[in-house]
Structure formats: structure tokens, C-alpha cells
């Protein structure tokens, strides 16, 4: 995607009053959720969460494209806006939404990438004890590498995470284990890259991340 197309896409989203109104509604509803206001007192919102999820990913995609063009200011703004939308929809501890943990994790990582560290840590903290992946990512973002490597070692040496076991016992619960072990190994290589500067570890980590992404698409 060339920079002209990226800029056009960004301006179209920002100038669309209907879309911006939906984001504002989502923000207002998020505040009410967090204050535990009774839903009977909610205004008649015209929000559709699925559409806002798509809008959030449009902003994230634009942010990534700005980043690749070295326009870091607009990249940061677009990534933060995408993260905000996902947080508005899925971030409250008082509601349950479809794929809540995944969307909150994406939101937290997006905040981190655009240097909104406090927002990232607050959001990831809501998930930290909830899933293995969020716990590992939290340790990684907080640079608690010794603890992270210890947790990864436990997974790698656990026979229920071995390739042979997972191949013979492929069930929904074990599908989650596949993602956990792939991400754990990728984070392990990222840490080794940070500690040694050896770019080979970075390339291996990237391949692991791509493998996780392909697995997710194939499952859908």
C-alpha cells in the first residue's frame, strides 16, 4: 500500500462523522460499564460491536502501513485509536464479549507499540492471570526475562505440549496449547535476540509468529 493510499484511507476514517460518533458512543458506554451503571439507564446506543471491531483493525492496519513508511507520528495515532476502540468494546471487566481475551491482548500490544505503556500494562494486567499467553506476554513487556524463560521452560518440558502428544490428542483445548507453545518458543527466541544481538534468533522468532498466525487462519 503506497503512502497516498494510506493517507486517503486515514482521512476517510477521520472525516466520517458517523464512524467517529460510533467511537464516541463506545467510549461513553465503556465508562458506564466501568461504573457498573445499570443497563436500564443506558442511552439507546446504535453501536454494533462487530462493525467497531472491523473499524479498529482498519486503524491498526493503517498504523502499520504508516510505520512501514516511517511516518511514526501518524502510525502512533492510528495504532492508539485502533487500540482504544478495541478497549472500549472488550476492556471492561464487567462484561463478556466474543473473543474478549484476544481483542484485549491485541489492544494492549498496540498500546505498547505506540509507546502508551501505562495503558498497555493496565489492560494486560486484566488478563494476566486469565490466560497463559497473556501471562507470557505480560512478562515479556515488563522485561521480566528470567521469570519468562522459567515459565517457557516449564511449557517446553511439559509432555502435554509436545508435538507427538498434540498430534494424537487434537481437541479444542489442545488447540489452545498449540498457540501457547508456538508463542512461548517465539518469545524465547526474541529474548535470546535481545540478550545476544544475534539476528538469527530474531528470524526464527518471526517464523514462529507467522506460523501462529497461519494456524489461526486455518482454524477459522
Secondary structure, 3 states (H helix, E strand, C coil): CCHHHHHHHHHHHHHCHHHHHHHHHHHHHHHHHHCCCCHHHCCCCCCCHHHHHHHHHHHHHHHHHHHHCCCHHHHHHHHHHHHHHHHHHHCCCCCCCCCHHHHHHHHHHHHHHCCCHHHHHHHHHHHCCCCHHHHHHHHHHCCCHHHHHHHHHHHHCCHHHCHHHHHHCCCHHHHHHHHHHHHHHHHHHHHHHHHHCCHHHHHHHHHHHHHHHHHHHHHC
